[in-house]
């Protein structure tokens, strides 16, 4: 039986065979946000079905393509859609793409999602940078035997790894500075993840607010968990595509979630496109310092 690391390495090798240079920044696009992939220049597009072991997206708004190329001269790997545990996938399958991105050379990831707004100061279409998360999915993607070979940085890949700064403070600072420059409101918030696929009840939303959650969704946290296990730096951005159950009177509809995502696409694209080279510069400085410290 092939071990998970070998399967992941085979997928990474296949993707590597299709491109000229390895990416340094990964971007995962949530529901309704896939149009950002059009910003990738000199793009190589690979359908998920072509990549050995890569799980297939089954949800509307997740195109199921890996787009590799450049943004502002930075080599990127952009996932047009993700998979979720509620589709019937295991946690290993949900986080398989993140593992592959790490083995491809990505040392930073920008994770995005469509989320329900619990914080009543948010409105539909608000962009929120994630400061932390609460995992109420009932599982953890790091379950099972520890595999240190996934580490992309020295000291990563430990059995017990720190999540104190799961969402990078310095990358959040870059996002705030750029949002201010573009005059885009960008509050910080705590994202709470549930398993889904049903939307939450009003009573659950009241409980989540008591726990300190500002946003709720069905993705992201397990990708972040394995990214931090690997030593990948994380910036998270949510788009509030609906207010959570009980805040407004109308029922929640996935089509409306998609529509809000499309409406904020231009603003979202401007912010993300400007952030990519800044994120790349930050991780490049780290690499240079590490190389200098290792030199004899």
C-alpha positions as CSV (number, residue, x, y, z in Angstrom):
1,X,0.0,0.0,0.0
2,X,1.4,3.4,-1.0
3,X,1.9,5.7,1.9
4,X,0.3,9.2,1.8
5,X,3.6,11.1,1.5
6,X,4.5,9.1,-1.6
7,X,1.1,9.8,-3.2
8,X,1.5,13.5,-2.4
9,X,5.0,13.6,-3.8
10,X,3.9,11.9,-7.0
11,X,1.2,14.5,-7.5
12,X,3.7,17.3,-6.9
13,X,6.1,15.6,-9.4
14,X,3.4,15.6,-12.0
15,X,2.6,19.3,-11.6
16,X,6.3,20.1,-11.6
17,X,6.6,18.3,-14.9
18,X,4.1,20.7,-16.4
19,X,5.8,24.0,-15.4
20,X,9.2,25.7,-15.8
21,X,9.6,27.2,-12.4
22,X,8.3,26.4,-8.9
23,X,5.7,28.7,-7.3
24,X,6.5,30.4,-4.0
25,X,3.0,31.7,-3.1
26,X,-0.2,29.6,-3.2
27,X,-3.7,31.0,-3.3
28,X,-6.9,29.1,-2.6
29,X,-10.1,30.6,-4.0
30,X,-13.4,30.1,-2.2
31,X,-16.9,30.0,-3.5
32,X,-17.6,32.7,-6.1
33,X,-14.1,34.0,-6.0
34,X,-12.6,31.8,-8.8
35,X,-12.4,34.6,-11.4
36,X,-9.3,35.9,-9.7
37,X,-7.4,33.1,-11.5
38,X,-7.8,35.2,-14.7
39,X,-5.1,37.5,-13.3
40,X,-2.4,34.8,-13.6
41,X,-0.1,35.6,-16.5
42,X,1.7,33.0,-18.7
43,X,-0.7,30.5,-17.1
44,X,-0.5,26.7,-17.2
45,X,-4.0,25.3,-16.2
46,X,-4.2,21.8,-15.0
47,X,-7.6,20.2,-14.2
48,X,-7.8,18.5,-10.9
49,X,-8.7,15.2,-12.6
50,X,-5.3,15.2,-14.4
51,X,-3.3,15.3,-11.1
52,X,-2.8,11.9,-9.6
53,X,-4.6,11.6,-6.3
54,X,-6.1,15.1,-6.3
55,X,-9.7,15.1,-5.2
56,X,-12.4,16.6,-7.5
57,X,-14.6,19.6,-6.6
58,X,-18.3,18.9,-6.7
59,X,-19.7,22.2,-5.5
60,X,-21.0,25.0,-7.7
61,X,-18.5,27.9,-7.7
62,X,-15.4,25.6,-7.4
63,X,-14.1,25.1,-11.0
64,X,-11.6,22.4,-10.1
65,X,-8.5,23.8,-11.7
66,X,-4.9,24.5,-10.6
67,X,-3.6,27.6,-12.4
68,X,0.2,28.2,-12.3
69,X,2.0,31.2,-13.6
70,X,2.9,34.7,-12.4
71,X,1.2,37.7,-10.8
72,X,3.3,40.9,-10.7
73,X,6.3,38.7,-11.5
74,X,5.7,36.3,-8.6
75,X,5.4,32.6,-9.3
76,X,2.0,31.5,-8.0
77,X,-0.1,28.4,-7.8
78,X,-3.8,29.3,-7.7
79,X,-6.5,26.8,-6.7
80,X,-9.8,27.5,-8.5
81,X,-11.9,25.8,-5.8
82,X,-11.4,23.4,-3.0
83,X,-13.0,20.2,-1.7
84,X,-14.8,19.9,1.6
85,X,-15.4,17.1,4.1
86,X,-19.2,17.5,3.6
87,X,-18.7,16.2,0.0
88,X,-17.7,12.9,1.5
89,X,-13.9,13.4,1.5
90,X,-11.6,12.4,4.3
91,X,-9.5,15.0,6.1
92,X,-6.4,13.6,4.2
93,X,-8.2,14.3,0.9
94,X,-9.4,17.7,2.0
95,X,-5.8,18.8,2.8
96,X,-4.1,16.8,0.0
97,X,-3.9,19.9,-2.2
98,X,-2.2,22.0,0.5
99,X,0.4,19.2,1.0
100,X,1.1,19.2,-2.7
101,X,1.5,23.0,-2.8
102,X,4.0,22.8,0.0
103,X,6.0,20.1,-1.8
104,X,5.9,22.3,-5.0
105,X,7.8,25.0,-3.1
106,X,5.1,27.3,-1.7
107,X,6.1,28.8,1.6
108,X,3.2,31.2,1.9
109,X,-0.5,30.7,1.2
110,X,-3.4,33.1,0.9
111,X,-6.6,31.2,1.8
112,X,-9.9,32.7,0.9
113,X,-13.5,31.7,1.5
114,X,-17.1,32.8,1.4
115,X,-18.4,33.1,5.0
116,X,-21.5,33.9,6.9
117,X,-21.3,37.0,9.0
118,X,-21.9,36.6,12.7
119,X,-20.5,40.0,13.7
120,X,-23.4,42.3,13.1
121,X,-21.1,45.2,12.2
122,X,-20.3,43.4,8.9
123,X,-22.4,43.8,5.9
124,X,-22.7,41.5,2.9
125,X,-19.7,41.9,0.7
126,X,-17.3,42.9,3.5
127,X,-13.8,41.6,3.3
128,X,-12.4,40.4,6.6
129,X,-8.8,39.4,7.3
130,X,-8.7,36.3,9.6
131,X,-7.0,36.7,13.0
132,X,-7.7,33.3,14.3
133,X,-10.1,30.4,14.0
134,X,-12.3,28.0,16.0
135,X,-12.5,24.4,14.8
136,X,-15.9,22.9,15.5
137,X,-15.8,20.3,12.6
138,X,-15.2,17.5,15.1
139,X,-11.9,16.5,13.5
140,X,-8.3,17.6,12.9
141,X,-6.4,17.2,9.6
142,X,-3.2,16.3,11.5
143,X,-4.7,13.1,12.8
144,X,-2.7,9.9,12.1
145,X,1.0,9.1,12.0
146,X,3.2,12.2,11.9
147,X,5.1,12.8,8.7
148,X,8.0,15.3,9.1
149,X,9.0,15.0,5.4
150,X,6.2,17.5,4.6
151,X,8.1,20.3,6.3
152,X,9.0,23.2,4.1
153,X,11.0,25.0,6.8
154,X,13.5,23.9,9.4
155,X,11.8,23.0,12.6
156,X,8.4,22.3,11.0
157,X,6.7,18.9,10.7
158,X,6.6,18.2,14.5
159,X,4.0,16.0,16.0
160,X,2.8,18.8,18.3
161,X,3.0,22.1,16.6
162,X,2.1,25.7,17.7
163,X,-1.0,27.4,16.4
164,X,-0.7,30.6,18.5
165,X,-0.1,32.6,15.3
166,X,-1.9,30.4,12.8
167,X,-2.6,33.5,10.7
168,X,0.6,35.4,10.2
169,X,0.6,38.8,12.1
170,X,3.0,40.3,9.6
171,X,1.0,39.2,6.6
172,X,-2.1,40.6,8.2
173,X,-0.3,43.9,8.7
174,X,0.6,44.0,5.1
175,X,-3.1,43.4,4.2
176,X,-4.3,46.2,6.4
177,X,-1.7,48.6,5.0
178,X,-2.7,47.8,1.4
179,X,-6.4,47.9,2.2
180,X,-5.9,51.4,3.8
181,X,-4.0,52.5,0.7
182,X,-6.9,51.3,-1.6
183,X,-9.5,52.7,0.9
184,X,-11.0,49.2,1.4
185,X,-12.5,48.6,4.8
186,X,-10.8,45.4,6.2
187,X,-11.7,44.4,9.7
188,X,-10.2,41.5,11.5
189,X,-12.3,38.5,12.6
190,X,-12.3,35.0,14.0
191,X,-13.5,32.3,11.6
192,X,-15.5,29.4,13.1
193,X,-15.6,26.2,11.0
194,X,-18.4,23.7,11.0
195,X,-18.7,20.4,9.1
196,X,-21.8,21.3,7.0
197,X,-23.4,20.9,4.5
198,X,-26.5,22.3,6.3
199,X,-26.3,26.0,7.2
200,X,-26.3,26.8,10.9
201,X,-29.4,27.3,13.1
202,X,-30.1,30.6,14.7
203,X,-29.4,29.0,18.1
204,X,-26.0,27.8,16.9
205,X,-25.1,31.2,15.7
206,X,-26.0,32.7,19.1
207,X,-23.7,30.1,20.7
208,X,-20.9,30.8,18.2
209,X,-21.1,34.5,18.9
210,X,-20.7,33.7,22.6
211,X,-17.6,31.8,21.8
212,X,-16.1,34.8,20.1
213,X,-16.7,34.0,16.4
214,X,-17.2,36.7,13.9
215,X,-17.6,34.5,10.8
216,X,-18.8,31.0,10.1
217,X,-18.0,28.6,7.2
218,X,-17.3,25.0,6.2
219,X,-13.7,25.2,5.0
220,X,-10.3,26.7,5.5
221,X,-9.3,25.6,9.1
222,X,-7.9,22.2,8.1
223,X,-5.9,23.6,5.2
224,X,-4.5,26.1,7.7
225,X,-3.7,23.4,10.2
226,X,-1.6,21.3,7.7
227,X,0.0,24.5,6.3
228,X,1.2,25.4,9.8
229,X,2.4,21.8,10.3
230,X,4.5,22.2,7.2
231,X,5.8,25.6,8.1
232,X,3.8,27.5,5.5
233,X,2.9,31.1,6.4
234,X,-0.8,31.8,6.2
235,X,-2.9,34.9,5.3
236,X,-6.6,34.3,5.4
237,X,-9.3,36.6,3.9
238,X,-13.1,36.0,4.1
239,X,-15.8,37.6,2.0
240,X,-19.0,37.9,3.9
241,X,-21.5,36.6,1.4
242,X,-24.5,36.4,3.7
243,X,-25.4,37.2,7.2
244,X,-25.7,34.1,9.4
245,X,-28.9,32.5,10.4
246,X,-31.2,34.5,12.6
247,X,-29.6,37.9,11.9
248,X,-31.8,38.6,8.9
249,X,-35.3,37.2,8.2
250,X,-34.7,35.7,4.8
251,X,-33.4,32.1,4.4
252,X,-29.8,31.5,3.3
253,X,-29.3,30.5,-0.4
254,X,-26.1,29.3,-2.0
255,X,-27.0,31.1,-5.2
256,X,-27.0,34.4,-3.3
257,X,-23.7,33.5,-1.7
258,X,-22.3,33.1,-5.3
259,X,-23.8,36.4,-6.4
260,X,-22.3,38.4,-3.6
261,X,-18.9,36.8,-4.4
262,X,-19.2,38.0,-8.0
263,X,-20.2,41.6,-6.9
264,X,-17.1,42.1,-4.7
265,X,-14.8,40.4,-7.3
266,X,-13.2,43.6,-8.5
267,X,-12.4,44.9,-5.0
268,X,-11.2,41.5,-3.9
269,X,-9.0,41.2,-7.0
270,X,-7.4,44.6,-6.6
271,X,-6.5,43.8,-3.0
272,X,-5.2,40.3,-3.6
273,X,-3.2,41.2,-6.7
274,X,-1.4,44.0,-4.8
275,X,-0.7,41.7,-1.9
276,X,0.9,38.9,-3.8
277,X,4.3,40.6,-4.4
278,X,4.3,41.9,-0.9
279,X,3.8,38.4,0.6
280,X,6.5,37.1,-1.8
281,X,8.9,39.8,-0.7
282,X,8.4,39.0,3.0
283,X,9.0,35.2,2.5
284,X,12.0,35.9,0.3
285,X,13.6,38.0,3.0
286,X,13.2,35.1,5.4
287,X,14.8,32.7,2.9
288,X,17.8,35.1,2.5
289,X,18.2,35.4,6.3
290,X,18.1,31.6,6.7
291,X,20.6,31.1,4.0
292,X,22.9,33.7,5.5
293,X,22.6,32.1,8.9
294,X,23.5,28.7,7.5
295,X,26.5,29.9,5.6
296,X,29.9,28.9,7.1
